[in-house]
Amino acid sequence: MTAALATKPRTAALDRDTAMRLATTEYERFLALLQGLTPDDWAKPTDCPGWDVRAMAAHLLGMAEMSASMRESLRQVKAAQSRDGVFIDELTALQIEERAQMTPAQIVSRYAEVTPRAVKARRRTPWFVRGRKMPGTQLINGRHEEWTLGFLTDVIMTRDPWMHRVDISRATGAPMVLTADHDGVLVDDVVREWAARHGRPFTLTLTGPAGGTRGSDGPELEYDAVEFCRALSGRGTAPLDTEVPF
């Protein structure tokens, strides 16, 4: 039996200024993480099966280049769609394959070059484009749902490097820089989406610099803020059986 389709395309809850501030800071923090890696770190395995740190960085570079250029975005999408597998898997595989000959230093240098343009392009995406539906659907919590392009550009394209920053920090032992004014805002948006998706009462306490208490009724849940998000992303058991896309 096919999964049901959610009725309305998902839109970003963050206001544009906040979304772009988070995007800018996240690109900067991911770049700083890459710049601090040792030569041995790049071959270390991550929580994403089959991906070492270098593959993960190549994927994030490919995503930044997609964000920075409409032409490059269309090229990558067309190339991924020409393959036989699930679109997002084919897209990330393409990004890694196309950068297989780059050295870690070249990846870092290119990431530093392209991410300011990625933020600029995301910021300049007009409202009528952000309101359009993305092609295809996403399978989340057993249901197919549609996303607007705005949900992709304002939310997912920032959550993705944030979660992979967590992955690389865990893989290498590098410090995970966390602050309330950046990571706390990002986590709060995740919590609000998680709450809306399951629609049940809860009292959630998240610990750490990105933490806080949300809700006032229902079962009492307590997690480290980063571990909570890892669980929602599929890197653990999602609280209240409700995942959130990253």
Stockholm file with secondary structure:
# STOCKHOLM 1.0

chainA/1-246         MTAALATKPRTAALDRDTAMRLATTEYERFLALLQGLTPDDWAKPTDCPGWDVRAMAAHLLGMAEMSASMRESLRQVKAAQSRDGVFIDELTALQIEERAQMTPAQIVSRYAEVTPRAVKARRRTPWFVRGRKMPGTQLINGRHEEWTLGFLTDVIMTRDPWMHRVDISRATGAPMVLTADHDGVLVDDVVREWAARHGRPFTLTLTGPAGGTRGSDGPELEYDAVEFCRALSGRGTAPLDTEVPF
#=GR chainA/1-246 SS CCCCBCSSCBCCCSCHHHHHHHHHHHHHHHHHHHHTCCGGGGGCBCSSTTCBHHHHHHHHHHHHHHHHCHHHHHHHHHHHHTSSSCHHHHHHHHHHHHTTTCCHHHHHHHHHHHHHHHHHHHHTCCHHHHTSBCSSCEEETTEEECBBHHHIIIIIHHHHHHHHHHHHHHHHCCCCCCCIIIIIHHHHHHHHHHHHHHCCCCEEEEESTTCEEEESSSSEEEEEHHHHHHIIIIISCCGGGCCCCC
#=GC SS_cons         CCCCBCSSCBCCCSCHHHHHHHHHHHHHHHHHHHHTCCGGGGGCBCSSTTCBHHHHHHHHHHHHHHHHCHHHHHHHHHHHHTSSSCHHHHHHHHHHHHTTTCCHHHHHHHHHHHHHHHHHHHHTCCHHHHTSBCSSCEEETTEEECBBHHHIIIIIHHHHHHHHHHHHHHHHCCCCCCCIIIIIHHHHHHHHHHHHHHCCCCEEEEESTTCEEEESSSSEEEEEHHHHHHIIIIISCCGGGCCCCC
//
